[in-house]
Amino acid sequence: MANAMNPANLSPLISRLFPAGVVAADLREPGDPALLLPAEARYLGRAIPKRAREFAAGRLCARRALAEFGIVGVAIEVADDRQPVWPDSMVGSITHTAGFCAAVVAERRMVDALGLDSEVVGDVSAEIWPRVGVPAETAWLRTLPASQHPAAMTLIFSAKEAFYKCQYPLVRERLDFQDVWVEAAWDASHGHFWVHASRHLAMAQRTAMPMQGRYLFHQEFVTAGLSLAAT
């Protein structure tokens, strides 16, 4: 039933990617669609089981994080552009990949936008790299040992996805991978990255570019996070 115990847990690990006041929750098992609230479940339609479990995991993580702000039993619905509809006082971001799902939320009075993305290290392969990378990123990869390329390429992909999720709710601009490029302070465990614009972006009207974020390698995943403080 939808009122059963939420299996998602608060995630201090993911919270480290964000400033104080941002709450994270994660789930390392498939989400159970039976735990969705009715207003959420109606968006499943004819979704295949894998997609339904991912959707459920994201909503469970989001509701677990929102509970820390006293927001309980509120459905996270879906907008016409497929974005999560957060309570009016909140902003958030959701990510899911194979074996891991997480969500972050914060009060709108403190944060204008959040972007969170997790990927399985190595999922961005050399075959798809030309769609993702720009010359500056390829040049950086060449300075690293070949054994580190899969992790570095996945980090770049994840950072771009996190930036997209952060900027889209604010400016509604669709982006391609080549519209931004990522610079990273490389480390095997965690560090900072900077998202630079390859062309004029609408987000530049809201914050100075490049935009700084943080990344974390954990287990077989890399997770990237970005936030924009309220103005």
N, C-alpha and C positions, 0 to 999 in steps of 0.2 A: 504494500500500500504506500501511497505517497507520503504518509506521515511517519513512515518507519525511520529508524535512526539513520542519519546521514553518515556514510562511511568516509567522506572526505576529512582530511586533517589539516589543521593549521600548519603552515610551512615556513618556519624561520629561515630555512635555506633560501627559498625564493625571495623572501622579504628582504634579504641582504642586497638584492639588486635595486632596491628602491629606497627613497628617503623615509624618515620616520612618518608614521601616519598611514602608510600603505600596508594593507593586510593581505597575505597570500594564503591560499589553501591548495592542497594537491591531492591527487588520487592515483594510486599505482595499480589499479585493477579496473576491469571494464565497468563502465557505469551501468546501472540497472534501470532500464526505461520505466519499470514499475514504480520507481521512486520519484518520477517527474510529477510535478503538480499538473492538474488538468489543463491549465492555461498554457503550459509548456508542451505537454504531450500532443496537443493538437497540431503542432508544427511537424511532427514526425511524418505524417502522411504515409507514403509507401516507402519510406527510407529502408534501405537494406539493414540487416541486423548490426553490422559493423558501424555504420553511420549513426544508428539509433543509440548504440552504446557510447559512442564518442559524444554525441549531443547530451546524453544524460550525465556523463561524467563532468562535462563542462558546467552544466547547471548545478550539479551537486557541489562542485568546488566553489562556484560563485555564491551559492546560498550559504555555504559554511563560512566564507569570508564575511559576507554581509551580516551574519549573525553577531559578529564582534561589534557591530555598530547598533545592535538592537533591532535590526531589520530581519524579521523572521516570517516565513510563510509567504513571501512575496515572489511571484513568478517572474522569471527572467524571460520575457517574450522575445519575438524576433521581428525586427523592422522590415520594411519592404526591400531594403538593400541588404538584408540578411545579417545585419548587425544586432548584437544583443541590446535589448532595451533595459537600461538600468533605472533604478528608482531615481526620481528627480534630483535628490540631494547627493547622488553618488556618480562616480565614474568607475570604469573597470575594463578589464581585458581578459580574454580566455585563450588558452592554447591547449591543443591535444596532439599527441603523436603516439606511435606504437608503444604501449606500456606506460604512458605517463600523460597526465592531464593536470592543469593548474589554472588558477584564476587569481587575479589581484583586483582589489577595490580600494577606493579612497573617497573621502568626502570632497564634493565638488568645490566647497569653499577653500580647500587647501590645494587641490590638484585639478588642472584643466583637462589632462588626458594621460592615459597610461597605455603602454604597448608591451605585450609579453609574447614571446615565442619560444618554443622548445622543439628541438629536432634530434633525431638519432644521428650520432656522429658517423659520418661516412655515407649518409643518404644522398648527399650532394656529391655526385661522382664527376670524374673528368669528362664523361660523355655529355653531361648537362651543363657543365661549367660555362661554356660559351654563352648560354642563355642568361646566366646569373652574373658573371663577372665583367668588369671593365678593365682596360689596360693597366690602370694604376694598381688594381687589386692583383692582377696576374703578375705584375712586376714584384709586388710584395711577396707573393707565394714563392717566387723563384729564390728569394733570400732565405727560405726555410728549408730544412731537410725534407726530402720527398716523403718520408714517413709521417710528417706532420701535415701534409697537404689535405688529407681528408678532413681532419679536425678544423683546420683553418678555413677551408671552403665552406664547411657547414656553419661555422661561426658567422661568416659573412652573410650567408643566406638567412640565418636566423636574425641577425641584426637588421637586415633590410625588412624582413617580415615584421619585426617588432616596431620599426619606424613606421611602416605602413599602418599598422593597427593604432599607433599613437596619433598619427596625423589625420587619418580619415574621418573620425567623428567630428573633428574640429573644422576641417576645410573641404571635406567631401571630394578630394582629388584622387582619381585613379592613377596609379603609378606603375611603370615597368621597372624591372630590376636595374636597367641601365640608367634610370633617372637619378640614382644616388650611388655613391661609392663609400665603402667602409674602410676606415683606418683603425687599426687595433694595436693596443699595447699588449703584445703577445705573451701569454703565459699558459702553462699546461693546466692550470686549475681555474683561475679567475682573473678578471681585469676589467679595464675600460675600453670602450670603442667610441668612435666618432663617426656620425653619418654626415657626409658632405653631399651637397646638391650638384648634380651634373648639368642642370639647367635651372631656370627660375622655377621655384616651387611655391605653391600657395602657402605652405607652412612657414615660409620665410616672413610672412606678414604677422605671424604669431610669436616667433622666437628667432633668435640669431642662429645661423648655421655656421659651422657644423653643430649638430646636436649630440650631446654626450650621453652614453648609456653604459651599462655594466653587463658583463657576461659571466657565466659560471659553467664549468664542466663538472658533471656529476653522474656517476655510474656511466651508462653508455650515451648520455644525453649532453647537449649544450643548450643552455637557456639564456636568452638575451632580454633585457628589460630597459625601457625608456620611460621617463615621466616628464611632464611639463607642469611646473608650479603654477598655481592660480595667479592671475594678474589683477 
